[in-house]
Amino acid sequence: MLPLDYITAHARTDPDRVAVINNGKAISYAAFRADIASVTAQVGARPNGPNRLLGILMDTDYAEFVALLAAHGAGWATIVMPRDIPERLAQTQARLQCLLTTADGAIAYASFVGGHCSVLPVALTPGASAPCGESQLMACPLAPDDLMHVRMTSGTTGGYKKIPVTRTQFERWADATAELYARRGPTRYLSLTPPHLGLGLIKAVTVWRLGGTVIFDDRDDGFAAIDANRPDEFVATPYFLYRWLKHLDQSRKVPEQHLYLRVDGAKMSRKLHDDLRARVKCSLECGYGSAELGVVAFAGPADASERWLDRFRAAPWARIEVVDRYDQPVPEGTSGLVRCKTRFMPEGYLDDVGLSAQLFRNGWYYSGDRGRLVKGGLLELEGRDGDLLNLSGYKVYCPAVEQDLLSLPGIIDAAAFATLNAGGVEELGIALVISDSDRAEAVASAKARAVESIRIGLERVNFMVIQKIPRNDMGKVMRRLLSTAYRERHRTLKPARDTRGQQDSMALPASEPRAATDPS
């Protein structure tokens, strides 16, 4: 079944049930279905031709989800592209047959014919349509193995990847997700995750399948959206939750309802977990996965371990192995590369044979993460290959450095990266996002912490204050971009022995490595 089928079923059995709250306005399942059918009829059926795509520029707005579901109803394969990255459209132009985009709740249809683009308005007043007759809904002509959807995402290096999903893969993905959450029944889910990410799409579809309500709120401030809509659940990164707690401290507004929080994008620190549980009544679940496969493992209190934040249990639809550099499984407790497979995984990327051969091998997807399998088959993550810096033989694990710095006052975000000094030697770079009011104090405390905890074996640590840490669609730090930004900012640096006075760079005092503390 497709998402439109779930919505149609609820529209028949309980037409007045609320499917969507769009900026405070309730929209029933009957009205939601009518809006989708209206756009489906105006867009028209997919023309003949292999893998022709209907592109959709999306954020998290009601009209944009209507456009996506309507396109599937007309039998189109869709590709979702965030509107704030227009170059993604140019990369996919050769496959695009037409484009749906929205502005202020209205949908426009652009058709590419003979190299020319014509734009037609699509009539839609969200929630105002009368229920449609069955004749206005077109049967989906997609065969089981036809391309149905393409997720577009960036990797850690910033290169764009297109992840194809067939109709069968999408249906298996939806079935597995619904089975996981069926025990909780209908919920009020606040959509904070954009649908160009797989999670943003499949989570909303699952809520509608179970008869729940998806909340869309156009505010740029996600914290205000939570305050105003009182959702039962939402999905967020650890960094969002960290900032949300600071918002709660300032606003002194603590949700009264019990929240179900799904944490994705990075591991959750023990301190953040404890701070969150102390302030908010909530159930927590941490997901591990990738844009390519979706979520493949979960960590949660059900695993009954003090270290549950660090250990993930494979989802029912997934298999996880840890292998050596020859792709051979390693013994329990041995560190290696993590590889995964699911019942609905793609065979590779669209239009990128080289990258597909590199990351999709022998029926497995190689995530680039390092970890080990421990007792009970739990996955204990050690970080990504790119998270472990080798600075002239001295290893620095970036997430540990970043978590340490985030505990300091005035530090909003932090990221470690490698940079070359004038002598061609790799040094540690640290990018900081700091609050204006605490700027001087925050930089000083960060430098003091560097001397205190990470100077062993390093001659220098270089600081750079920026407005935002660059991250990919999965929330992972794009360290190469930080290295490039630092190099561009410091093109005129003299050799290392003359750079002690640079404002964004700090020379650490020479010292012998500290001896380990004798436990006796």
Secondary structure as GFF3:
##gff-version 3
##sequence-region A 1 520
A	DSSP	alpha_helix	3	13	.	.	.	ID=ss1
A	DSSP	beta_strand	18	22	.	.	.	ID=ss2
A	DSSP	beta_strand	25	28	.	.	.	ID=ss3
A	DSSP	alpha_helix	29	43	.	.	.	ID=ss4
A	DSSP	beta_strand	53	58	.	.	.	ID=ss5
A	DSSP	alpha_helix	62	73	.	.	.	ID=ss6
A	DSSP	beta_strand	77	82	.	.	.	ID=ss7
A	DSSP	alpha_helix	87	92	.	.	.	ID=ss8
A	DSSP	beta_strand	96	103	.	.	.	ID=ss9
A	DSSP	beta_strand	106	113	.	.	.	ID=ss10
A	DSSP	beta_strand	116	122	.	.	.	ID=ss11
A	DSSP	three_ten_helix	134	136	.	.	.	ID=ss12
A	DSSP	beta_strand	147	154	.	.	.	ID=ss13
A	DSSP	beta_strand	160	166	.	.	.	ID=ss14
A	DSSP	alpha_helix	167	181	.	.	.	ID=ss15
A	DSSP	three_ten_helix	182	184	.	.	.	ID=ss16
A	DSSP	beta_strand	188	190	.	.	.	ID=ss17
A	DSSP	alpha_helix	198	209	.	.	.	ID=ss18
A	DSSP	beta_strand	213	216	.	.	.	ID=ss19
A	DSSP	alpha_helix	222	229	.	.	.	ID=ss20
A	DSSP	beta_strand	233	236	.	.	.	ID=ss21
A	DSSP	alpha_helix	238	251	.	.	.	ID=ss22
A	DSSP	beta_strand	259	263	.	.	.	ID=ss23
A	DSSP	alpha_helix	270	279	.	.	.	ID=ss24
A	DSSP	beta_strand	282	290	.	.	.	ID=ss25
A	DSSP	beta_strand	294	299	.	.	.	ID=ss26
A	DSSP	three_ten_helix	301	303	.	.	.	ID=ss27
A	DSSP	beta_strand	311	314	.	.	.	ID=ss28
A	DSSP	beta_strand	318	323	.	.	.	ID=ss29
A	DSSP	beta_strand	336	342	.	.	.	ID=ss30
A	DSSP	alpha_helix	353	359	.	.	.	ID=ss31
A	DSSP	beta_strand	360	361	.	.	.	ID=ss32
A	DSSP	beta_strand	364	374	.	.	.	ID=ss33
A	DSSP	three_ten_helix	375	377	.	.	.	ID=ss34
A	DSSP	beta_strand	378	384	.	.	.	ID=ss35
A	DSSP	three_ten_helix	385	387	.	.	.	ID=ss36
A	DSSP	beta_strand	388	391	.	.	.	ID=ss37
A	DSSP	beta_strand	394	397	.	.	.	ID=ss38
A	DSSP	alpha_helix	398	406	.	.	.	ID=ss39
A	DSSP	beta_strand	411	420	.	.	.	ID=ss40
A	DSSP	beta_strand	426	434	.	.	.	ID=ss41
A	DSSP	three_ten_helix	436	438	.	.	.	ID=ss42
A	DSSP	alpha_helix	439	453	.	.	.	ID=ss43
A	DSSP	beta_strand	460	465	.	.	.	ID=ss44
A	DSSP	alpha_helix	479	489	.	.	.	ID=ss45
A	DSSP	three_ten_helix	496	498	.	.	.	ID=ss46
A	DSSP	beta_strand	505	507	.	.	.	ID=ss47
###
